[in-house]
Amino acid sequence: MRRKYYLLFTLLCFLCPALLNAQDASERILFNTGWKFHKGDLPQAEKVNLNDQKWRSLELPHDWSIEGPFSQEWASSTGYLPGGIAWYRKTFKLKPEEISAKTFIYFDGVYKNSEVWINGHYLGKRPNGYVSFQYELSKYLSKNGSNVIAVKVDHTKFADSRWYPGSGIYRNVYLIKKNPVYIPTWGLTFTTPEVRTNKTLANVVVKVENSNAKAAVVTVKSTLKDPQGKVAATAEKQLNLGAVAKGETAMDFVLNSPQLWSVDKPALYDLNVSIFIDGKKVDQQTERVGLRDIRFDANEGFFLNGQNMKMKGVCVHHDAGALGAAVPVEVWRRRLQQLKDVGCNAIRMSHYPHQDYLYDLCDEMGFLVMDEAFDEWALGKNKWIKGWNEGTPGKDGYHEYFAEWAERDLEDMILRSRNHPSIVMWSIGNEIDYPNDPYSHEILSSGRNPQIYGRGYSPTSPPASEMGDIARKLVDIVKRNDTTRPVTAALAGVVMSNFTDYPGLLDLVGYNYQEYRYAEDHKKYPKRIIYGSENGKGKNEWLAVDSNKYIFGQFLWTGFDFVGEARKWPMRSSGAGLYDMAGFPKNDFYLRQSLWTEKPMAYIMASKNDADEDMKFLWSSVPSWNWEAGAQLKIQGITNTEEAELFLNGKSLGRKKAGKLEPTLYWDVAYQPGTLVIKGYRDGKEVASYSLITSTDATQITANTDRTTFDKKAKGVSMVELLLKDKDGNSVFNADQTVEVTIEGPAKLLGLESGDLASHESYQSNRRKVYRGKLLAYIQSEGKAGTIKVTFSSPGLTSKTITYKSE
């Protein structure tokens, strides 16, 4: 789904047939309201006459796993949250004249093993929980009454992933209505075979299907409108279709003075394709597309529109803490803007296709995307139950369906998203070659590799050579569906894979945590295009990119903390992010900001730890100036300025040289309460500063909201950042009070997130402890007019009320 279809989100019922057969010849309707939910299995729950009145009413998207409770009986890999089986049902009515010739239901993603029925008729099963799919409903719709959609979701094998996948219909659902002659879903393919700043050639291939029993002559008209809404190019073709037949036609555009899509100026054009029969419009589709050229070179790196640049990327998972995998678009818009703030320009969709709107946002906001299909192929990986690398792992996972479904799943991922200008490479797998998990090779007993499960070569494990045969098939599938982007994969065991066909089959070879191999492999394989597909967040990892022209970028693990891939209980989430699960920046954020951005910045943190390694210190220190009297502290400053000076209560503790690639500075300080300040200088002038102030006990709740109004005709989400402060307005880092939320008016609380990786508080509650003095609240309007008052309170603290207008 592309952004244009979001204009239809407020339509919750069918339009009249007259409109269907006139100018607006098709509909895509968000189909998220009016669903019923039952946790657990029920015999014959697909039957039309089943009484579901006592089932829970809800609105999609919905993730039942995040509702908990957290428990050690579940798996650390998936966040100690439950799986199971559940059913969804929706009853909707259609008048006879409202039934279109072709009606489909489209699911953006259901985790997992979904089975779908319409009016008791079985439509099919889709094991993969991340791919989008649809079924035709037309011939099973009731002509004179209500219709029942039933969906069974089976996530019984809860430890089936190395991260938190969620459970249920956790992405959008759409109803699609078409005439008998129509453009099928994913029926447009847009490419830019020649891109120049003064003239660009574009092409669109249009598929058309005729479900009538007689032939049809179809006129296909295409229009490109520039970002300002002006017509930039048009094209027209005729297509002769036989009875019950499929066809396609290609059209070329010449665009003079094009506005090219880039990370700094992500210009988007509207592509509208309409089909006519006897002058009457019978269908149309609109896509947002971009004009851009990409090129990768083994010696020179990556070029966008002819400009050489480095990819400053992060890996992301699809959850958002309290919201689980059912994340509203507003949340990811905030997150992507935060990534812009750290200098990020690239996103790796690890390790599966993500929400439809996330690609739209990357198009709009200017991110380069690595889209990824699989985390495992024919053989299963370790899924940790008792904690990462603890105890005996499980082996459940996608590999159980790979032989039957991999080709279709990979193809559908590409067809769904290939018109997004943001996507610049397709990945067929992540860490398939993790040494001994599952493949092995003799080189593991002698070769260098930082990641080996077990010790050395495992003769009982499947041989690494098997990866080449599978990779060859997957690469062929990608090339069959898109030749405009390179095929890649993220390799964890390059030392082993180099003895197989696997790397040689790829256009680009991603190295996970193996910067030490860059130089020797570049020399040994001079035609290989190498980059960091998954990397640590330290300075040296970036220097390996910045100082080597042939390495075009890196993708940090990760942009945000995420649920799952946890250590031992009570930890239930991963703390790998630049930001925590609430989106609050961590120490890692500031180090990366110093390396990736030009805007002057400075930051300080303190620790009793005398660690001599930047990253160890970074993870053990805190941005707080509340310590025991006389405590001996080490202060780490981070800045991208030329010099920095530290002051304690106005007294200088020393001025030190810094630099773009030497951003960390240290001072030894005896604690005194008051104010600790770092000042950064360029050309001798102060250009940045950051302060830590000794606080007293928290007395008040302060709130920063991203909006104060809602549209009464549509549901929206507001994010409120809560900070606990003392009587002087200073943030209280160690505050841990419980905050309660009450709402008056047409809105509800979606969730509260503190960022605490070990919190087992219920995400369904309206109360939560702040963590390090902070808390994030998600407020969702109900799409009704009125005044909304949201109050945040805690015993002993001055409460805070935010007022919204829904109008």
Salt bridges, closest charged atoms under 4 A:
GLU27 OE2 - LYS177 NZ 3.62
ASP41 OD2 - LYS152 NZ 3.69
ASP52 OD2 - ARG89 NE 2.85
GLU59 OE1 - LYS715 NZ 2.20
GLU67 OE2 - ARG56 NH2 2.89
GLU67 OE2 - HIS62 NE2 2.85
ASP108 OD1 - ARG416 NH2 2.83
GLU136 OE2 - LYS102 NZ 3.01
ASP160 OD2 - LYS112 NZ 2.88
ASP160 OD1 - HIS155 NE2 3.07
GLU194 OE2 - ARG196 NE 3.11
GLU248 OE1 - LYS207 NZ 2.85
ASP270 OD2 - LYS4 NZ 3.40
ASP270 OD1 - ARG288 NE 3.37
ASP283 OD2 - LYS178 NZ 3.02
GLU287 OE1 - ARG2 NH1 2.83
GLU300 OE1 - LYS549 NZ 2.92
ASP360 OD1 - ARG2 NE 3.23
ASP363 OD2 - ARG2 NH2 2.76
ASP363 OD2 - HIS420 ND1 2.53
GLU364 OE2 - ARG3 NE 2.83
GLU364 OE1 - ARG333 NH2 3.43
GLU372 OE2 - ARG348 NH2 2.92
GLU372 OE1 - HIS351 ND1 2.80
ASP375 OD2 - ARG162 NE 2.80
ASP375 OD1 - LYS381 NZ 3.20
GLU376 OE1 - LYS383 NZ 2.91
GLU376 OE2 - HIS399 ND1 2.89
GLU400 OE1 - LYS157 NZ 2.74
GLU407 OE2 - ARG480 NH2 2.63
ASP409 OD1 - ARG126 NH2 2.91
ASP412 OD2 - ARG126 NH2 2.86
ASP412 OD2 - ARG408 NE 3.88
GLU431 OE1 - ARG162 NH2 3.69
ASP437 OD1 - LYS395 NZ 3.66
GLU442 OE1 - HIS441 ND1 3.73
ASP469 OD1 - ARG472 NH1 3.76
ASP482 OD2 - ARG485 NH1 2.84
ASP501 OD2 - ARG472 NH2 3.40
ASP507 OD2 - LYS479 NZ 2.60
GLU520 OE1 - ARG448 NH2 2.24
GLU520 OE2 - ARG517 NH2 3.87
ASP521 OD1 - ARG517 NH2 3.35
ASP521 OD2 - ARG528 NH1 3.72
GLU534 OE1 - ARG348 NH1 2.84
ASP561 OD1 - LYS586 NZ 2.81
ASP588 OD2 - LYS537 NZ 3.65
GLU598 OE2 - LYS660 NZ 3.84
ASP610 OD1 - LYS634 NZ 3.21
GLU613 OE2 - LYS616 NZ 3.54
GLU628 OE1 - LYS608 NZ 2.97
GLU643 OE1 - ARG655 NH2 3.37
GLU643 OE2 - LYS657 NZ 3.43
GLU645 OE1 - ARG655 NH1 3.85
GLU662 OE1 - LYS539 NZ 3.08
ASP668 OD1 - LYS634 NZ 3.15
GLU686 OE1 - LYS679 NZ 3.89
GLU721 OE2 - ARG334 NH2 2.94
ASP728 OD2 - LYS727 NZ 3.30
GLU740 OE1 - ARG767 NE 3.75
